[in-house]
Amino acid sequence: MAIYLDHAATTPIHPRVREAMHPYLDQQFGNPSSVHRFGRVVRHALDRARDQVARSLNADPGRLVFTSGGTEADNLALTGVALAARERDKDHIIVSRVEHHAVLDTAGYLERLGFRVTYLPVDAAGRVDVKDLENALDERTCLVSIMYGNNEVGTLQPIQELGGVAREKGVYFHTDAVQAFGMEAIDLQKLPVDLLTVSSHKINGPKGAGALYMNRDVVLFPQMYGGVQEKRRRAGTENVPGIVGFGEAAEIVNTARKEHREQAVRCRNALLEGLKISGVCFTVNSPSQDVLPHILNLSFPGTETEVMLMNLDIEGIACASGSACTSGTLETSHVLQAMRLPEEETRSAIRFSFGQGNTEEQVQEAARTIADVVKRFQK
């Protein structure tokens, strides 16, 4: 039996989400920008989804921009803010070294356009020091982007403190909350955050839908033109079935967050305990505190990540080497490198992530299989 332990990459669609989407795949096919009844029915569905996502963030629905996912939302946040700020002689951006590549690659693109980018270091737990941010800010800084929770090791950043520092300096603060959304309680009425990215397919919604929250003070240049959709902030006919499913998924996680977290903690503990009992050698790369409970990064010295992943897949265990956007490559994780882990650990690291459908018994079975595979290579 296959066991899926890669929920940080993507999640199965919840039955309620599938049911909510179904009418908009055939019966309700109107264009939401059309003024006739076919369009109005679909527009109402989009408005409802926007309300559902906004409620899960305690945000004003009018401040949400629907996108094709987290990557587009990150791109829109960084590039949109940077290009608008350059007209005010602001050309400096700050990000951390452990960001998702949707942020890092966009920062690299902006560097090629002439922007200055400061890459903040992290400690051994993968966490940014607030003082490092304070020291990096200057009069030309227009944006700081620090992810809420890391997608490879689960480290939670001190967003309240980091955002507060940026706000004191009058600098926009963006956080990629794709992995934290649905697991952490996010209150945008209290957090000092100006822009925030979320995605549907990480919370048992469909792929191809995400959103960028931006507060009323944010000045941002659109990156897509050709229509009035999303208040001209993101042109193009909306992905109606995807957005409807996103809204339903957001409503589900908003009401079931406590149970979801508890399930993840049980699975996490079951895997660690099972591996300890097996006697195999492993190290834990994820921090023990201030961490997303559904993400667990482990190294198995004496093994190679890619070889382990192939063997685990043959045995029916689905897991990953890191971000799904880069795990098809043979490059060592930039997150683990930034945390300054020994080479033997970075070369043997595997990310396990838990979610809907996982049980303690299932994870215990996975632990036994993982241990058997590790023993083939550890001498």
N, C-alpha and C positions, 0 to 999 in steps of 0.2 A: 504493500500500500504506500502510495506517495504521500509524503508529509511536507507541506508548504511552510517554510520558515523564512520567507522573504517579503513580508508585508510592508517593509520600508520601501521596496521597489514599486509594488502595486498591490492592490487588495481586490478580493472578489466582490462583485456587486451584490449588495444586500437585496433580498427578495422584495422588500418594500420599495426600494429604489427602482428596480426593474418594473414593478407594477406601475409606479408613478410615471415612468418614461413611456410606457407602451402606447398610450393614446396619441402621443406626439410623434410617433414613428409612422402613423398612417392616417388615423381619423382627423386629428387636428394638425393640418399641414400648412396652414396659412403663414404668410410672412408677417412677423410681428410689427413691421413698419407700415403695413397696409392699413387703411382706415376702415375697410369694410369689416363685416362681422367675423369673417374667417381670420383676419389679422387681429381683431380685438380680442378674440378668445385666446390666441397664443400670447398676445401682449400681457394679458392678465396672468397667464401662467409664468411668464418671465418675472413679472412684478412680485408674484408670490414667492418664487425662488429667491429673488433678491432679498426679500424680507426674511426668509428662513436663514440664509447665510448671515445676514446682518445680525439677527437675534443671537446666533451662536457666537458672535464676536462682541455683542453689546455695542453695535455701531449704527450710525445713520445709514439706512439703505441707499440713500442718494449718493453716498460716498464710495460705493462699490463699482468697479469696472470689471465686467466679465471678460475673461480672456480664454485662450485655448489651453491654458494650464499654468503651472507654476513658473516654467521657464519664460514664457512670454510676459508674465506679470513682473518677474525680476528684470527682464530687459526693459520693459516699459518704465519701471521705477527708476532705474539707473540712467538710462539714456534719455528718457523724457525729462527728468529733473536736470541732468547735466547740461543738455542743450539749451534749456530755458535759462539756467543760471549763468551760462556763458555770456548772455546779453547783459548781465549785471556784473561782469568782470569776476565771476566766481568760477574757478577752474580746477578745484582740488576735491578729490573723493577719497574716502577712507573705507576700507573693507578689512576683514580678517583673513588670515591665511588658510582658514579651514572652511571657507564658504563653499557652497555648492558651485559647480562649474557654470551654472546659469548666471551667477554673480561674478565669478572670477573671470570668465571669458568675456563678459560684457565690460568689465573693468579694463581688460586688456585692449578691447576694441576702442574704448574711450581714450586710452593712452595713445593709441595710434592717431586719434583725432587731435592730440595735443593736450589732453587733460593730464594733470598730475594725479597719481594714485599712490596712497600709502597703504601698505599691507601690514596690519598689526600682527605681532606674534601671539602665541598662546602658551600656556603653561603645560605641564605634563598631563593635565586632565583635559586639555583642549579648550581652556577657558581664557578669554581676553581679560587683561588687567585694565580696570577703569582708568588708572593713572596713565597707561600707555595711550589711551584715547585722548585724555586731557592734553598730553604733551604733543599729540599729532595734529590737533586742531589749530588752524590759523585763520586769518581774516579772509582768505579766499576759498575756504572749505564750503562746499555747497551741500554735501550729502555724506552721511555715514550709513553703511549697510553691514549689519551684524546679524547672523541668523539666530533664530530663537532657540532651536534645538538641533544639534548636529545629526545629519543623516547617516553617518558612518559609525559613530561611537555613542551618540545619544546625549552628549554633553549639553546641558542647559546654560545659556549665557545669562549674565546679570542684566537683563534687558531694562529693568526699572532704573538701575543706576546709570547704565550706558546712555539710555535715552534721555535721562535727566541732564547729563553732562552736555549732550548735543543741544538740548532745548535751551539750556542756560546761555549757550553761545549763539542761538538763533540759527542753528544748522538743522536741516531736515534729517530725520532718522528713519531708516527703512529696516525692516526685519523680514527675512524669509522664514515664515512660520509653517511651512508645508508639513514638516514632520511633527511639529508640536500641536497643530490644529486637530482637535478631536481627542487629544490626550491631556493637554493642559488647559486650564480655564483661562481664556484670554478675554480681558475686559478693556476695550479700546476707549472707554470713557475714563479709565484710570491710568492706563499705560502711557508714558510719554513717547508715543510712536506716531509718526506722520504718515508712513506708508507701510503696508503689511501685505505679504503674499500668502495665499492659500490655494490648495488644489483639491480637486474632487476625487481623483482615483487613489488617494492615500487614505480616504475615510470611507471606503466601500461604496464610492460613487463611480460613475463612468469616466473613462479617459477622455481627454479633449476638452475639459472644462476647468477653469480656475478663476481666480479673482484677485484684483489689486484694490486694497482699501487705500484711499488717500484723503487726508483731512482737508478742511475747507481752505486752509492757508497755502496748500501746495500749488505751486505753479509748475505745470508740466506740459511739454510738447508731445502731442500724439506721435506715435510711430507708424500708424496706419491711417491712410486717408482715403476718402471716396464715399463717405456716407455720414449720416447724422447719428448713427447708433452710439449707444453708451455716452450720450451727451457730447458727441464729437471727440471723445477721448480715445475711442477704439472703433474705427470704421469696419463695416462688414456685417452681413446678416448673422445674427446670433445663432449659436449651436443650441437650438431650442431643446431637443431631447436631452442633451448633455447637461444643460443648465438646470432643467427641471429635476433631473436625477441628482445633481449637485445639491440643490436646495433640500431635497428629501434626505439625502445623506447627512447634511449639516444638521437637520432637525433631529435625526436619530442620535448622532454623537453628542448633541447638546443635552439630551435627556438621559443618555446611557454612559456618560463619561466615567463616572465612578466605577461602574461594573467593568467597563473596558480596561481601566487602569488596573483594577484588582486582578482581572484575568491575566493581563500582561505580566504582572509581578509574580503570580503563581507559576506561569510558564517559564519565566526567567529563572526563578529559584529551582524549578524542576530540572532545567538543563544543567545548571551549575552543580547541583547536588548529584545528578546522575553521572556527570563527568568526574566528579571527585571520587565517587564510589568506584568508578572503573579503573582508577589508578593511572590514567594517562597524564602526561605532562602538558599543562596549558597555562597561559597567563591571561588575565582579564585586562583588556585595554579600555573598556568603558569605566567611567568613574563610579564610585559606590554611592555617591550622593549628588543631588541636583542633576538628575539624569532622566531622560525619557525611558520609562520602564520597558517599553516594547523593543528597544534596540540593545543588543548585546554583542560586543566585538571581542573576539577571543583569538589568541595566537597559539599555534601548536608547534613549538620549536622542533626542528628535525623534519618538517614537512614543507611543501611548497603550496601556496594558495591555489594556483590553477590546477595542479594535480589533485589536490584535495577536493576541489569543487567538482571536477569531472568524476571522481570516484564516488563522492556523495550523491551526485546526480544518478549514477548507475544504480546506487542502492536505494534510490527513491527519496532522497533528502534534498529539497530545494533551498539553497541559501546563496550568499553572494560574497564578493570580495570588497564591496563598497557600494558607491552610487550606481544605480542601474544605468545611468547615462554614460558611465565610463568603465563598468566592470567587464566589458567586452575587450578591453585592452590589457596589455601585460605590464602597464606602468604601476609602480608602487604608489599606494595611497598618499596623496598630498596631505591628508589630514594626519595620518600617523607619522609622516615625516615632520610635520609642523610640531607634533607633540614630542619629537626627538626620541622616538622609540628605537631600540637597537635594531640593526638590520635583520637579524634572525627573526625578530618578532614581526617586523613589517612585511617580510617575505612569506610569512605563514599565517597571516591574519584572515579571519573569516567573520562576516557579519551575519548574525541570526536575528530575525525580527518576527515578532509574534502578533497575532491578530485574530479576526473572526474565524472560527472553525478549529483553532488550536485548543487542546485540552492538556491538563497536566499529564495524563496517561500517555497521550500521543507524544508529548515532548520527552517523557521518560524513555519511550521506545526509540525516539530519535537519538537521545543521548547514548544509548547502547550501540546503535548503529555507527554513530560518529566515532565512538571509542574504538570499535572494531576496525574502522578504516584508519584511524590514527596509528593504531598498533602495527599496521603493516609497514609503516615508514619510520616510526620512532624506534631506535635501537637501544 
